[in-house]
Amino acid sequence: MNVSLKQGLVSIALKPGNTVTLEQVRKAIKDDAFAPKEARVVAVGELAAANGRLRFKVAGTSEVFPVESTPHALWRKQAGESLLVNGIISEPTNRSDTGILQITGTSEAGATNGKE
C-alpha cells in the first residue's frame, strides 16, 4: 500500500483471488479520519444485464456496482462473461450507495491489461 498525503491518494494492490471489498477499504480510510473519494479499480467479475440496466458483480464478493452507460463502448455485449474490468467507481452519495462503475476497458478474466 502506498499513501500520499500531499496528493490525497492511497494505492492498494491486492493479490488475485482476494476477497477484500471496496466497502472495507472505504471504511478503513474513514476510520483513519479521511474521506474516500472515487476509486480507480481493476477487478475480475461478471457483467449482468437486468431490467434494462447493466451491473458488475465482483468475483468472490457480494459487491455489485451499477454500470454507467458510455457511448463509445457496448459493454452489454459482454454480459454473462467473466471479465477483467478497468474502471472508475464514483464516490457514494449516501451510506446505502455503492457508487457507479464507469468502465474504461475490459479483457478476458485471465488477462492482465484492459482494452477498450
Secondary structure as GFF3:
##gff-version 3
##sequence-region A 1 116
A	DSSP	beta_strand	2	4	.	.	.	ID=ss1
A	DSSP	beta_strand	9	11	.	.	.	ID=ss2
A	DSSP	alpha_helix	22	31	.	.	.	ID=ss3
A	DSSP	beta_strand	39	50	.	.	.	ID=ss4
A	DSSP	beta_strand	53	58	.	.	.	ID=ss5
A	DSSP	beta_strand	64	66	.	.	.	ID=ss6
A	DSSP	three_ten_helix	75	78	.	.	.	ID=ss7
A	DSSP	beta_strand	82	89	.	.	.	ID=ss8
A	DSSP	beta_strand	101	108	.	.	.	ID=ss9
###
